[in-house]
Amino acid sequence: MVKNADLDAESVAESTPDNAADAPGAEPVSAAADPPDEPNTAIGPDQAEGLRSMFGDARARFLCLACALDGDTAVQMTMGMAHSLRQQQRVLYVDDIPLQERQKIQQLAYTARYDIAQAMENDIPLEKAIQKADDNLWFSVALRMERSFKHRRLKPPSLMDRLQKLPLELDVVLLATTQPMKGVLRAFSDSSNPIVITAPDDASLLRAMELLREFSQESHGQPIPIIVVGGQTDTDGQSTFEKLSGASQSLLDQPLNFLGWLAATPVSNSTEKSRQPPGLIIPSTLYAKLAAMALHA
């Protein structure tokens, strides 16, 4: 699943909003050396042309997976879900999980030459920020979007509208994030369709409440979908949801919708110098279940 693009300290600094490069021709967010000239596999002009002629320009579905989890678990879960989805659907995976939040997965899933924020600033064509990763799977990073938004550099139209103009047929655009921001989400899509993924521990539930507060401002009273990961049984997942739902209703007046529970094995993320909350390992056999939950949100 993880192909390349090992990261060094310079790359981590590049992913931090306050240290992101401002120049239109900024270096790639990946630390990997530029590969030799190869055929451009990002987007082909005749891709899915037959399907377009048969079904028209159907708009892809935009899903925001907001993870109240550690960075490593968020990467593992969302990328696993993307690979499960690509078995039957065409998926664009947008990685918005800060590199500094990743403890052990010290790399991007695939090499990325440009950040999607550079395209949203109209500095580069959008197709340069999208890489073909695998069959039915495209990859992009959005580590500079928050900085671009704060500096008022993001320009209309939204990412979803821009994608409509590319010769790329997609079924799902999957945004993986741990720090969603309302203005950034609007730059991606007019409708964010957020799904909050949390664990039963107190730190995750507190973070989930912060995510719900962000999303509740534009939910218009509609329930926000919740997926619980971890715990011993589905009963633990249900009780975790009820705890979160009660807090959300009383503090935010925001109803929630329980999509389901996934088993996971806790692992330590702590080192001698840094104490970190535990991570989670999700069995690969459950990625299809996770994908089904998200599509039915």
C-alpha positions in Angstrom: 0.0 0.0 0.0 2.8 2.5 0.9 4.9 3.0 -2.1 7.7 5.6 -1.5 8.4 9.2 -0.5 10.3 8.9 2.8 10.2 12.2 4.7 13.0 14.1 6.4 12.9 17.1 8.8 12.7 19.5 5.9 9.7 17.8 4.5 7.9 17.9 7.9 8.6 21.6 8.1 7.2 22.0 4.6 4.0 20.4 5.7 3.5 22.8 8.6 1.2 25.7 7.6 3.4 28.3 9.2 6.5 27.1 7.3 4.9 26.3 3.9 6.5 27.8 0.9 4.8 30.8 -0.7 6.3 30.6 -4.2 4.2 29.2 -7.0 7.0 26.9 -8.0 7.6 25.5 -4.5 9.4 22.2 -4.1 7.3 19.0 -3.9 5.9 18.2 -0.5 7.5 14.8 -0.7 11.2 14.5 0.2 11.9 11.9 -2.5 14.2 13.0 -5.2 12.6 14.0 -8.5 12.4 10.8 -10.6 13.7 10.7 -14.1 11.5 11.7 -17.0 8.7 9.2 -17.3 5.4 9.2 -19.3 2.8 11.3 -17.6 0.4 8.8 -15.9 -1.5 11.4 -13.9 -4.5 11.9 -16.1 -5.1 10.8 -19.7 -7.4 12.9 -22.0 -9.4 9.9 -23.1 -9.9 8.4 -19.7 -13.4 7.0 -19.1 -14.5 8.7 -22.4 -16.8 5.8 -23.2 -18.5 6.0 -19.8 -19.0 9.8 -20.2 -20.7 9.3 -23.6 -23.0 6.7 -22.0 -23.8 8.3 -18.7 -22.9 11.9 -19.0 -20.8 14.0 -16.6 -22.1 12.6 -13.3 -20.6 14.5 -10.4 -18.4 12.4 -8.0 -19.4 12.1 -4.4 -17.3 14.1 -1.9 -16.7 12.5 1.5 -14.8 14.1 4.4 -13.3 11.5 6.8 -12.6 13.6 10.0 -10.5 11.4 12.3 -10.4 12.0 16.0 -7.4 9.7 16.1 -3.7 9.8 16.1 -2.1 10.5 12.7 -0.8 7.0 12.0 -4.2 5.4 12.6 -5.9 8.0 10.5 -3.5 7.4 7.6 -3.9 3.6 7.9 -7.7 3.6 8.1 -8.4 6.1 5.3 -5.9 4.7 2.9 -7.1 1.2 3.6 -10.7 2.4 2.9 -9.5 4.0 -0.4 -8.0 0.8 -1.6 -11.1 -1.1 -0.7 -13.3 1.4 -2.6 -11.1 1.3 -5.7 -12.1 -2.4 -6.2 -15.4 -1.2 -7.6 -15.2 2.6 -7.8 -12.9 5.3 -9.1 -11.4 7.2 -6.2 -9.4 10.3 -5.6 -7.7 10.2 -2.2 -6.8 13.7 -0.8 -4.3 13.5 2.1 -4.8 16.3 4.6 -3.2 14.6 7.6 -0.3 16.7 8.8 3.1 15.0 8.7 4.0 16.1 12.1 1.1 14.1 13.6 2.5 10.8 12.2 4.7 9.0 14.7 5.7 5.8 12.9 4.4 6.2 9.3 7.1 8.6 8.3 6.1 8.9 4.7 3.4 9.8 2.3 1.6 6.9 0.6 2.7 8.1 -2.8 5.1 10.7 -4.2 3.5 14.1 -4.7 5.2 16.8 -6.7 2.7 19.5 -5.9 0.1 20.4 -3.2 -3.5 20.8 -4.3 -3.4 24.2 -2.7 -1.1 25.4 -5.5 -3.8 24.5 -8.0 -6.5 26.2 -5.9 -4.4 29.3 -5.9 -4.3 29.0 -9.8 -0.5 28.7 -9.7 -0.5 25.3 -11.5 -3.0 23.3 -13.5 -5.0 21.0 -11.3 -3.9 17.9 -13.2 -0.3 18.5 -11.9 -1.5 18.0 -8.3 -3.2 14.7 -9.0 -1.1 11.5 -9.5 -2.3 8.1 -10.7 -1.5 5.8 -7.8 -3.1 2.5 -8.7 -5.9 1.0 -10.7 -9.0 3.2 -10.1 -7.0 5.2 -7.5 -5.6 8.8 -7.8 -3.6 10.6 -5.1 -3.2 14.2 -4.0 -1.9 16.0 -0.9 -3.6 19.1 0.7 -1.1 20.0 3.4 -0.9 23.7 2.5 -4.6 24.3 2.2 -5.0 25.8 5.6 -2.2 28.3 5.1 -3.5 29.3 1.7 -7.0 29.8 3.2 -5.7 32.0 6.0 -3.7 34.1 3.6 -6.9 34.4 1.4 -5.1 32.8 -1.6 -7.7 30.1 -2.4 -9.7 31.0 -5.5 -13.0 29.8 -6.9 -14.3 27.5 -8.2 -14.2 24.7 -5.7 -12.1 21.5 -6.2 -15.2 19.5 -7.1 -16.2 22.0 -9.8 -12.6 22.1 -11.1 -12.6 18.3 -11.3 -15.7 18.4 -13.6 -13.5 20.1 -16.2 -10.9 17.4 -16.3 -10.9 14.3 -18.5 -11.0 12.2 -15.3 -14.1 10.1 -14.4 -14.4 9.7 -10.6 -17.0 8.2 -8.3 -15.7 9.3 -5.0 -13.4 12.1 -3.7 -12.1 11.0 -0.3 -10.7 13.7 1.9 -8.7 12.4 4.9 -8.2 14.9 7.7 -7.7 15.4 11.4 -8.0 19.2 11.4 -10.9 20.2 9.2 -11.5 23.9 8.8 -14.9 25.3 7.5 -13.3 27.6 5.0 -11.0 24.9 3.6 -13.9 22.4 3.3 -15.8 25.0 1.3 -12.9 25.3 -1.1 -13.1 21.5 -1.6 -16.9 21.3 -2.0 -20.1 23.1 -1.4 -21.3 20.0 0.5 -18.7 18.4 2.8 -20.6 15.3 3.9 -18.4 14.8 7.0 -18.0 11.5 8.8 -16.4 11.6 12.2 -14.3 8.6 13.2 -13.5 8.3 16.9 -12.1 5.8 19.4 -13.5 5.1 22.9 -10.7 6.8 24.9 -11.3 10.2 26.5 -8.7 12.0 24.3 -10.4 10.8 21.1 -13.9 11.7 22.4 -12.7 15.2 23.3 -11.2 15.6 19.9 -14.4 14.3 18.3 -16.4 17.0 20.2 -14.1 19.6 18.7 -14.8 18.2 15.2 -18.5 18.1 15.8 -18.5 21.7 16.9 -16.8 22.7 13.6 -19.3 20.7 11.5 -22.4 21.6 13.5 -22.2 25.2 12.3 -23.3 24.1 8.8 -25.2 20.9 9.5 -28.6 22.6 9.6 -29.7 20.2 12.3 -29.0 17.1 10.2 -27.4 14.2 12.1 -23.6 13.9 11.7 -22.5 10.3 11.0 -20.2 8.6 13.5 -18.0 5.5 13.2 -16.4 4.1 16.4 -13.1 2.2 16.2 -11.7 0.2 19.1 -13.0 -1.5 22.2 -13.7 -5.1 22.8 -17.2 -5.6 21.4 -19.8 -3.8 19.4 -21.5 -3.1 22.7 -18.5 -1.0 23.6 -18.9 0.8 20.3 -22.6 1.5 21.0 -21.9 2.8 24.5 -19.2 5.0 23.1 -21.6 6.5 20.6 -24.2 7.0 23.2 -21.7 8.9 25.4 -20.7 11.1 22.5 -24.2 11.6 21.3 -25.4 12.7 24.7 -22.6 15.3 25.0 -23.2 16.5 21.4 -26.9 16.9 22.0 -26.5 18.7 25.4 -23.6 21.0 24.5 -24.0 21.6 20.7 -27.7 20.7 20.1 -26.3 18.5 17.4 -27.9 15.1 16.7 -25.6 12.2 15.6 -26.1 9.0 13.5 -24.3 5.8 14.5 -22.9 4.1 11.3 -21.2 1.3 13.2 -18.3 -0.1 15.1 -14.9 -1.6 14.0 -12.6 -3.8 16.0 -9.0 -2.6 16.4 -5.9 -3.6 18.3 -4.3 -0.8 20.4 -0.5 -0.2 20.0 1.8 2.2 21.8 2.9 5.4 20.1 5.0 6.5 23.1 8.8 6.9 23.1 11.3 7.6 25.8 11.1 11.3 25.0 7.4 11.6 24.2 4.3 10.2 25.6 1.6 9.8 22.9 -1.9 8.4 23.0 -2.2 4.8 21.8 -2.7 4.1 18.1 -5.0 1.5 16.6 -4.4 -1.3 14.1 -7.5 -2.2 12.1 -7.6 -5.7 10.5 -7.4 -5.3 6.7 -10.5 -7.5 6.4 -12.6 -4.7 7.9 -11.7 -2.0 5.3 -14.6 -3.2 3.1 -16.9 -2.8 6.1 -15.6 0.7 6.7 -16.1 1.6 3.1 -19.6 0.4 3.1 -20.4 2.4 6.3 -19.1 5.6 4.7 -21.0 5.1 1.4 -24.2 4.6 3.3 -23.8 7.8 5.4 
